[in-house]
C-alpha cells in the first residue's frame, strides 16, 4: 500500500525516518446512481457554467470565497510555501498516558513503519514507550491540515491516531443533560449484575456488519431472479417496570449466550462451505 505520509519522527535530538499507511478502511457495498428512465449511470463531470464547457483537471485552481461569488485564487506552490515544519517532521511534543485521553478525540488510524536506516532508533523508542507505558503527542501536516496525533506503542510497532482539536468537539447542550432521576438500590444492583453477566474480553472476530451481509444476500437473490425472504424485526416497546425488565434480562441472558456460542461465525461458515465444495 502506498504511504500516506513520509518524513521524520523526532524526540529530543533523535530523528527516525518513517512512513504512515492507513491502519483501517471502511468495507461496504456501494451503489451507483442511475437514471430511472434508461438505467444509465449518472456521471459527475467538472463543468464550467460560465464558459459552458467541460473543464480538464489541469485547468482547475483552488479559490477561497471571501465574499459572495468573490474568490481569492491560490496556486499549489503558494500553498506548499506556507506548510509548517510538521509537513516533513513529526516532533513528539510530550508523552502522556493513553488512557487519559477521551476516545471522542480519536479520528483516523495509521501504522507508522521505519524508513531506511531508521530501524534501530525506531525499535529503541518503541521499546522505551512500551516499558514506560507512555504514548507520544505530536503534530503532522497531511491532507491539507496540521493534525495533532497520538502515537501508541504496540507489540508489532507504532500505531498513530489523528485527533480532533478541542474546538472541534461538540459539547452536550444544557437541555440534553441527564435528569437527576432517583435510582432505587435494588434496580442499581440488578443493573450491575446484568453488566457482569454480559462482561467478557473484547474479541473483534465475533462482530460483523449484518447489514452488509444482508445486502450481499439481496444482490445474490436479485441476480438470480429470486426474492429474499426477510425475517420480521423484533417489536420493541418501552417497559416502565425496570425491575421486571432487569429480572427477565438476567434470566434470559445465559441461554442467549449459549445459543450465540453454538452458531458458527461468518468466517467459519465460509471455510466450511469451501471445504464442502
VEXMIRO-164659 format. One line per field, with one value per residue (C-alpha): residue in three letters; y, x, z. Coordinates in Angstrom, 3 decimals, always signed. Each point is the difference from the previous one (the first is absolute). Layout:
% residues N
residu <- ALA:...;
yy <- Y:...;
xx <- X:...;
zz <- Z:...;
This chain:
% residues 277
residu <- UNK:UNK:UNK:UNK:UNK:UNK:UNK:UNK:UNK:UNK:UNK:UNK:UNK:UNK:UNK:UNK:UNK:UNK:UNK:UNK:UNK:UNK:UNK:UNK:UNK:UNK:UNK:UNK:UNK:UNK:UNK:UNK:UNK:UNK:UNK:UNK:UNK:UNK:UNK:UNK:UNK:UNK:UNK:UNK:UNK:UNK:UNK:UNK:UNK:UNK:UNK:UNK:UNK:UNK:UNK:UNK:UNK:UNK:UNK:UNK:UNK:UNK:UNK:UNK:UNK:UNK:UNK:UNK:UNK:UNK:UNK:UNK:UNK:UNK:UNK:UNK:UNK:UNK:UNK:UNK:UNK:UNK:UNK:UNK:UNK:UNK:UNK:UNK:UNK:UNK:UNK:UNK:UNK:UNK:UNK:UNK:UNK:UNK:UNK:UNK:UNK:UNK:UNK:UNK:UNK:UNK:UNK:UNK:UNK:UNK:UNK:UNK:UNK:UNK:UNK:UNK:UNK:UNK:UNK:UNK:UNK:UNK:UNK:UNK:UNK:UNK:UNK:UNK:UNK:UNK:UNK:UNK:UNK:UNK:UNK:UNK:UNK:UNK:UNK:UNK:UNK:UNK:UNK:UNK:UNK:UNK:UNK:UNK:UNK:UNK:UNK:UNK:UNK:UNK:UNK:UNK:UNK:UNK:UNK:UNK:UNK:UNK:UNK:UNK:UNK:UNK:UNK:UNK:UNK:UNK:UNK:UNK:UNK:UNK:UNK:UNK:UNK:UNK:UNK:UNK:UNK:UNK:UNK:UNK:UNK:UNK:UNK:UNK:UNK:UNK:UNK:UNK:UNK:UNK:UNK:UNK:UNK:UNK:UNK:UNK:UNK:UNK:UNK:UNK:UNK:UNK:UNK:UNK:UNK:UNK:UNK:UNK:UNK:UNK:UNK:UNK:UNK:UNK:UNK:UNK:UNK:UNK:UNK:UNK:UNK:UNK:UNK:UNK:UNK:UNK:UNK:UNK:UNK:UNK:UNK:UNK:UNK:UNK:UNK:UNK:UNK:UNK:UNK:UNK:UNK:UNK:UNK:UNK:UNK:UNK:UNK:UNK:UNK:UNK:UNK:UNK:UNK:UNK:UNK:UNK:UNK:UNK:UNK:UNK:UNK:UNK:UNK:UNK:UNK:UNK:UNK:UNK:UNK:UNK:UNK:UNK:UNK;
yy <- +0.000:+3.464:+2.152:+2.793:+2.047:-0.248:+1.968:-0.113:-0.827:+1.885:-0.021:+2.145:-0.110:-3.433:-0.134:-3.120:-0.254:-1.421:-0.381:-0.177:-2.366:-0.192:-2.534:-0.572:+0.716:-0.256:-3.079:+0.538:-0.650:+3.152:+0.763:+2.069:+2.662:-0.965:+1.878:-1.509:+0.199:-1.772:-1.385:+1.773:+0.860:+3.695:+1.683:+3.005:+1.944:+3.245:+2.544:+3.783:+1.684:+3.342:-1.459:-2.613:-2.829:-2.940:+0.881:-2.115:-0.521:+1.850:+3.187:-0.180:+2.301:+0.448:+3.059:+1.326:+1.764:+3.106:+1.669:-1.279:-1.189:+1.756:-2.291:+0.255:-2.309:-2.159:-2.009:-3.336:+1.644:+2.725:-2.581:-2.140:+3.019:+0.578:-3.626:-0.252:-2.148:-2.788:-0.587:-1.831:-0.498:-1.471:+1.179:-1.662:+2.933:-1.973:-3.444:-0.854:-3.014:-1.074:-0.940:+3.683:+0.964:-0.077:-2.238:+2.689:+1.800:-2.884:+0.361:-2.159:-2.729:-0.692:-2.419:+1.689:-2.053:+0.798:+1.251:-0.910:+0.365:+0.622:-3.501:+0.168:+3.396:-1.050:-3.163:+1.980:+2.444:-2.808:-2.017:+3.026:+1.020:-3.552:-0.292:+3.406:-0.297:+3.449:+1.149:+2.924:+3.176:+1.578:+2.090:-0.963:+1.834:-2.110:+0.155:+3.796:+0.497:-0.227:-2.887:-0.652:-3.711:-2.594:-2.645:-3.313:-2.745:-3.438:-3.457:+0.221:+3.676:+3.496:+0.842:+3.659:+1.620:+3.440:+1.894:+2.705:+3.337:+1.175:+2.526:-2.805:-2.049:+0.754:+0.613:-1.428:+2.627:+0.997:-1.313:-3.369:-0.724:-2.961:+0.667:-0.785:-2.778:-1.860:-3.559:-2.833:-2.095:-3.270:+1.238:+1.113:-3.392:-1.925:+2.329:-0.702:-3.738:+0.174:+1.828:-2.705:-2.680:+1.676:+0.781:-1.749:+0.696:+2.016:-2.196:+1.835:-3.320:-0.468:+3.174:+0.446:+2.407:-1.719:+2.638:-0.588:-3.769:+0.475:+2.300:-2.745:-2.497:+2.460:+0.606:-3.751:-0.652:+2.822:-1.160:-3.400:+1.369:-1.091:+1.831:+0.145:-1.285:+2.579:-0.861:+2.402:+2.397:-0.415:+2.459:+2.261:+1.790:+2.273:-1.982:+2.270:-2.722:+0.017:-2.729:-2.402:+0.749:-0.481:-3.319:-1.321:+1.101:-1.784:-3.241:+0.094:+1.013:-3.364:-1.848:+2.727:-0.229:-3.774:+0.325:+2.572:-2.212:-2.926:+2.043:-0.014:+3.376:+1.293:-0.899:-3.535:-0.433:+1.040:-2.422:-2.878:+0.924:-0.015:-3.390:-1.438:+1.244;
xx <- +0.000:+1.292:+1.162:-2.335:+2.864:+3.794:+2.308:+1.795:-1.245:+2.096:+0.311:+2.734:+2.930:-0.910:-1.468:-1.657:-1.014:-3.533:-2.964:-3.708:-2.529:-3.725:-0.650:-3.652:-2.455:-3.738:-1.278:-3.468:-2.125:-0.426:-2.785:+0.240:-2.548:-1.979:-2.502:-3.398:-1.168:+2.854:+2.079:+3.142:+2.592:-0.034:+3.422:+1.292:+2.216:+1.806:-2.063:+0.440:-3.417:+1.610:+2.088:-2.688:+2.500:+1.517:+3.268:+3.163:+1.505:+3.171:-2.111:-1.320:+1.397:-0.848:-1.917:-1.277:-3.390:+0.547:-3.229:-3.019:+1.359:+3.339:+3.046:+3.670:+1.999:+2.898:+2.586:+1.373:+3.416:-1.491:-1.711:+3.157:+2.119:-2.025:+0.080:+1.380:+2.972:-2.438:-0.468:+3.357:+0.741:-2.256:+1.470:-1.185:-1.007:-0.797:-0.748:-3.335:-1.916:-2.345:-2.767:-0.198:-1.231:-3.741:-0.577:-2.338:+3.210:+1.174:-0.511:+1.955:+2.570:+3.328:+2.897:+3.397:+2.835:+3.734:+1.671:+3.443:+2.632:-2.548:-0.668:+2.335:-1.241:-3.602:+0.396:+1.704:-2.919:-2.545:+1.617:+0.294:-3.631:-1.254:+1.958:-1.064:-3.612:+0.051:-1.378:+1.396:-1.844:+1.212:-1.094:+0.048:-1.247:-1.799:-3.219:+0.003:+0.090:+2.322:-1.172:+0.686:+0.758:+0.434:+2.698:-0.576:+2.603:-1.407:+1.587:+0.468:+0.979:-1.416:-3.629:-0.798:-3.419:-0.877:-2.118:-2.626:+0.904:-1.872:-2.052:-1.179:-1.545:-3.684:-1.163:-3.234:-2.740:-1.285:-3.487:+1.473:+1.560:-1.324:-2.737:+0.989:-2.567:+0.012:+1.305:-1.159:+2.801:-1.635:-0.181:+3.621:+1.085:-1.824:+1.383:+3.554:-0.720:-1.209:+3.202:+2.089:-1.984:+0.769:+3.648:+2.738:+3.361:-0.206:+0.281:-0.442:-0.459:-3.456:-1.422:-1.040:-2.050:-3.396:-1.388:+2.803:-0.578:-3.710:+0.837:+2.207:-2.879:-2.415:+2.393:+0.513:-3.764:-0.773:+2.754:-1.703:-3.530:-0.959:-1.682:+1.784:-1.931:+0.354:-0.538:-2.368:+1.644:-0.486:-2.558:+1.437:-2.092:+0.764:-0.099:-0.939:+0.648:+3.817:+0.202:-2.036:+2.069:+3.293:-1.103:-1.140:+3.286:+2.048:-1.941:+0.148:+3.654:+1.721:-2.187:+0.616:+3.780:-0.060:-1.940:+2.447:+2.987:-1.589:-0.448:+3.156:+1.455:-0.205:+3.639:-0.506:-3.097:+2.017:+2.819:-2.474:-1.664:+3.365:+0.891:-3.349:+0.489;
zz <- +0.000:-0.896:+2.898:+1.084:+1.487:+0.058:+2.255:+3.327:+3.475:+2.559:+3.780:+1.515:-2.431:-1.387:-3.533:-1.402:-3.675:-0.119:-2.311:+0.817:-1.570:+0.856:+2.777:-0.931:-2.757:-0.244:-1.819:-1.391:-3.044:-2.069:-2.450:-3.173:-0.890:-3.109:-2.143:+0.882:-3.655:-1.861:+2.927:-1.239:+2.651:+0.904:-0.345:+1.935:-2.471:+0.809:-1.923:-0.176:-0.391:-1.083:-2.830:-0.627:-0.390:+1.833:+1.735:+0.172:+3.455:-1.116:-0.310:+3.568:+2.714:+3.652:+1.116:+3.322:-0.021:+2.181:-1.193:-1.929:-3.402:+0.688:+0.202:+0.923:-2.275:+1.268:-1.904:+1.171:+0.553:+2.228:+2.192:+0.227:+1.014:+3.170:+1.151:+3.564:+1.090:+0.834:-3.754:+0.025:+3.705:+2.671:+3.321:+3.196:+2.219:+3.151:+1.385:+1.635:+1.235:-2.806:+2.448:+1.025:-3.482:-0.645:-3.099:-1.404:-1.104:-2.237:-3.752:-2.511:+0.691:-1.741:+0.312:+0.338:-1.491:+0.092:-3.147:-1.292:+2.714:+2.746:+1.340:+3.025:+1.229:-0.710:+2.109:+2.791:+0.282:-0.357:+2.799:+2.322:-0.534:+0.568:+3.242:+1.351:-1.182:-1.599:-3.361:-1.970:-0.985:-3.249:-2.969:-3.687:-3.078:-2.618:-2.021:+0.125:+3.769:+2.992:+2.154:+3.640:+0.343:+2.729:-0.627:+1.792:+0.460:-0.761:-0.190:-3.768:-0.286:+0.259:-0.707:-0.541:+0.421:-1.330:+2.508:-0.002:+1.560:+3.093:-2.004:-2.324:+2.796:+0.400:+3.539:+1.357:+0.089:+3.419:-0.751:-1.075:+3.398:+1.938:+2.474:+3.558:+0.315:+3.288:-0.326:+2.206:+1.582:-1.140:-3.617:+0.109:+1.367:-2.742:-2.700:+1.216:+0.050:-3.594:-0.988:+1.706:-1.873:-3.329:+0.857:-2.025:-1.623:-3.203:-3.099:-3.320:-1.857:+1.494:-1.553:-3.622:-2.114:-0.174:-2.356:-2.539:+0.235:-0.706:-2.926:-1.480:+0.358:-1.627:-2.926:-0.461:+0.074:-2.457:-2.373:-0.192:-0.261:+3.503:+2.859:+3.326:+2.992:+2.769:+3.637:+1.830:+2.426:+3.718:+1.320:+2.677:+2.585:+2.909:+3.252:+2.915:+2.600:+0.184:+2.648:-2.136:-3.115:+1.863:+1.493:-3.378:-1.572:+2.669:-0.425:-3.830:-0.458:+0.806:-2.545:-2.586:+0.487:-0.354:-3.265:-1.399:+0.831:-1.868:-3.207:-2.187:-0.953:-3.572:-0.676:+1.322:-2.216:-3.058:+0.857:+0.379:-3.303:-1.795:+1.478:-1.052:-3.552;
